[in-house]
Amino acid sequence: MPTTLDAQKKRAAAIAQVDANADAEWKAYALGFIAELSGRLAEFTTDDLWDAGLIKPREPRALGPVMRRAAKRGLITTTGAFRASRYRNCAPLPVWTAA
């Protein structure tokens, strides 16, 4: 029977794989885009980044690891709130703000 730890490991592996397969130039561009936009918006979700003109890579899930990287670098922080995605069947998205 799968455990919570198994699920966490599987999720971490999937995130790492998406990140490894994403184009390095796009990841650098997206990180800069996040840094710039976070300074102009009080709060935002990944949907707001797409709406603001962030160019989508061939695999849009690559934005997840970039968001984590931005948070680890102290560019953004989560507010603890969630909003329904406009593009992913109302999936809950974390709300971010500039750090």
Phi and psi restraints in degrees (value plus and minus 20) as a CYANA .aco file:
   2 PRO   PHI     -84.1   -44.1
   2 PRO   PSI     122.9   162.9
   3 THR   PHI    -125.6   -85.6
   3 THR   PSI     151.3   191.3
   4 THR   PHI     -81.0   -41.0
   4 THR   PSI     -59.4   -19.4
   5 LEU   PHI     -82.5   -42.5
   5 LEU   PSI     -60.5   -20.5
   6 ASP   PHI     -80.8   -40.8
   6 ASP   PSI     -63.9   -23.9
   7 ALA   PHI     -83.9   -43.9
   7 ALA   PSI     -60.7   -20.7
   8 GLN   PHI     -85.0   -45.0
   8 GLN   PSI     -60.7   -20.7
   9 LYS   PHI     -85.3   -45.3
   9 LYS   PSI     -61.6   -21.6
  10 LYS   PHI     -84.5   -44.5
  10 LYS   PSI     -62.1   -22.1
  11 ARG   PHI     -84.1   -44.1
  11 ARG   PSI     -66.1   -26.1
  12 ALA   PHI     -80.8   -40.8
  12 ALA   PSI     -60.0   -20.0
  13 ALA   PHI     -85.5   -45.5
  13 ALA   PSI     -60.1   -20.1
  14 ALA   PHI     -85.5   -45.5
  14 ALA   PSI     -62.6   -22.6
  15 ILE   PHI     -83.5   -43.5
  15 ILE   PSI     -63.4   -23.4
  16 ALA   PHI     -82.9   -42.9
  16 ALA   PSI     -58.9   -18.9
  17 GLN   PHI     -87.0   -47.0
  17 GLN   PSI     -64.0   -24.0
  18 VAL   PHI     -81.4   -41.4
  18 VAL   PSI     -63.0   -23.0
  19 ASP   PHI     -84.4   -44.4
  19 ASP   PSI     -63.6   -23.6
  20 ALA   PHI     -84.2   -44.2
  20 ALA   PSI     -51.6   -11.6
  21 ASN   PHI    -107.8   -67.8
  21 ASN   PSI     -28.5    11.5
  22 ALA   PHI    -100.4   -60.4
  22 ALA   PSI     127.5   167.5
  23 ASP   PHI     -85.4   -45.4
  23 ASP   PSI     109.6   149.6
  24 ALA   PHI     -81.0   -41.0
  24 ALA   PSI     -59.4   -19.4
  25 GLU   PHI     -84.5   -44.5
  25 GLU   PSI     -61.6   -21.6
  26 TRP   PHI     -84.8   -44.8
  26 TRP   PSI     -60.6   -20.6
  27 LYS   PHI     -82.1   -42.1
  27 LYS   PSI     -60.9   -20.9
  28 ALA   PHI     -86.1   -46.1
  28 ALA   PSI     -63.0   -23.0
  29 TYR   PHI     -80.1   -40.1
  29 TYR   PSI     -66.7   -26.7
  30 ALA   PHI     -84.1   -44.1
  30 ALA   PSI     -59.3   -19.3
  31 LEU   PHI     -82.6   -42.6
  31 LEU   PSI     -62.8   -22.8
  32 GLY   PHI     -84.7   -44.7
  32 GLY   PSI     -60.0   -20.0
  33 PHE   PHI     -81.8   -41.8
  33 PHE   PSI     -64.1   -24.1
  34 ILE   PHI     -82.1   -42.1
  34 ILE   PSI     -66.1   -26.1
  35 ALA   PHI     -80.0   -40.0
  35 ALA   PSI     -63.9   -23.9
  36 GLU   PHI     -88.2   -48.2
  36 GLU   PSI     -67.5   -27.5
  37 LEU   PHI     -89.2   -49.2
  37 LEU   PSI     -55.6   -15.6
  38 SER   PHI     -83.8   -43.8
  38 SER   PSI     -45.6    -5.6
  39 GLY   PHI     -94.7   -54.7
  39 GLY   PSI     -36.8     3.2
  40 ARG   PHI    -123.9   -83.9
  40 ARG   PSI     -39.8     0.2
  41 LEU   PHI    -132.0   -92.0
  41 LEU   PSI     118.7   158.7
  42 ALA   PHI     -86.5   -46.5
  42 ALA   PSI     -64.4   -24.4
  43 GLU   PHI    -163.9  -123.9
  43 GLU   PSI     132.5   172.5
  44 PHE   PHI    -179.8  -139.8
  44 PHE   PSI     141.2   181.2
  45 THR   PHI    -140.5  -100.5
  45 THR   PSI     155.2   195.2
  46 THR   PHI     -83.3   -43.3
  46 THR   PSI     -51.5   -11.5
  47 ASP   PHI     -79.4   -39.4
  47 ASP   PSI     -59.0   -19.0
  48 ASP   PHI     -85.5   -45.5
  48 ASP   PSI     -53.5   -13.5
  49 LEU   PHI     -84.9   -44.9
  49 LEU   PSI     -64.6   -24.6
  50 TRP   PHI     -81.1   -41.1
  50 TRP   PSI     -64.0   -24.0
  51 ASP   PHI     -83.8   -43.8
  51 ASP   PSI     -50.9   -10.9
  52 ALA   PHI    -100.2   -60.2
  52 ALA   PSI     -24.0    16.0
  53 GLY   PHI      91.9   131.9
  53 GLY   PSI     -12.3    27.7
  54 LEU   PHI     -78.8   -38.8
  54 LEU   PSI     104.5   144.5
  55 ILE   PHI     -91.4   -51.4
  55 ILE   PSI     109.5   149.5
  56 LYS   PHI     -99.6   -59.6
  56 LYS   PSI     115.7   155.7
  57 PRO   PHI     -98.4   -58.4
  57 PRO   PSI     158.1   198.1
  58 ARG   PHI     -84.5   -44.5
  58 ARG   PSI     -44.0    -4.0
  59 GLU   PHI    -143.7  -103.7
  59 GLU   PSI      76.9   116.9
  60 PRO   PHI     -79.1   -39.1
  60 PRO   PSI     -41.0    -1.0
  61 ARG   PHI     -83.8   -43.8
  61 ARG   PSI     -33.9     6.1
  62 ALA   PHI     -82.5   -42.5
  62 ALA   PSI     -38.6     1.4
  63 LEU   PHI     -86.6   -46.6
  63 LEU   PSI     -50.9   -10.9
  64 GLY   PHI     -76.3   -36.3
  64 GLY   PSI     -73.6   -33.6
  65 PRO   PHI     -82.7   -42.7
  65 PRO   PSI     -51.7   -11.7
  66 VAL   PHI     -88.0   -48.0
  66 VAL   PSI     -59.2   -19.2
  67 MET   PHI     -82.5   -42.5
  67 MET   PSI     -62.9   -22.9
  68 ARG   PHI     -81.1   -41.1
  68 ARG   PSI     -61.9   -21.9
  69 ARG   PHI     -82.9   -42.9
  69 ARG   PSI     -62.7   -22.7
  70 ALA   PHI     -81.6   -41.6
  70 ALA   PSI     -59.6   -19.6
  71 ALA   PHI     -87.8   -47.8
  71 ALA   PSI     -63.0   -23.0
  72 LYS   PHI     -84.2   -44.2
  72 LYS   PSI     -51.1   -11.1
  73 ARG   PHI    -103.3   -63.3
  73 ARG   PSI     -21.2    18.8
  74 GLY   PHI      60.5   100.5
  74 GLY   PSI      -2.4    37.6
  75 LEU   PHI    -100.8   -60.8
  75 LEU   PSI     -57.5   -17.5
  76 ILE   PHI    -156.4  -116.4
  76 ILE   PSI     143.3   183.3
  77 THR   PHI    -165.0  -125.0
  77 THR   PSI     130.2   170.2
  78 THR   PHI     -99.1   -59.1
  78 THR   PSI     126.7   166.7
  79 THR   PHI    -107.0   -67.0
  79 THR   PSI     -34.1     5.9
  80 GLY   PHI      71.9   111.9
  80 GLY   PSI     -28.5    11.5
  81 ALA   PHI    -113.6   -73.6
  81 ALA   PSI     144.4   184.4
  82 PHE   PHI    -153.7  -113.7
  82 PHE   PSI     130.7   170.7
  83 ARG   PHI    -150.1  -110.1
  83 ARG   PSI     130.1   170.1
  84 ALA   PHI     -90.9   -50.9
  84 ALA   PSI     113.4   153.4
  85 SER   PHI     -87.2   -47.2
  85 SER   PSI     121.2   161.2
  86 ARG   PHI    -104.7   -64.7
  86 ARG   PSI     -33.7     6.3
  87 TYR   PHI    -138.5   -98.5
  87 TYR   PSI     -36.7     3.3
  88 ARG   PHI    -138.8   -98.8
  88 ARG   PSI      36.2    76.2
  89 ASN   PHI      31.7    71.7
  89 ASN   PSI      22.3    62.3
  90 CYS   PHI      43.9    83.9
  90 CYS   PSI       1.2    41.2
  91 ALA   PHI     -78.6   -38.6
  91 ALA   PSI     122.9   162.9
  92 PRO   PHI     -91.4   -51.4
  92 PRO   PSI     107.6   147.6
  93 LEU   PHI    -132.1   -92.1
  93 LEU   PSI     117.7   157.7
  94 PRO   PHI     -84.9   -44.9
  94 PRO   PSI     126.0   166.0
  95 VAL   PHI    -116.6   -76.6
  95 VAL   PSI     110.7   150.7
  96 TRP   PHI    -132.7   -92.7
  96 TRP   PSI     141.9   181.9
  97 THR   PHI    -167.2  -127.2
  97 THR   PSI     142.3   182.3
  98 ALA   PHI     -83.0   -43.0
  98 ALA   PSI     122.5   162.5
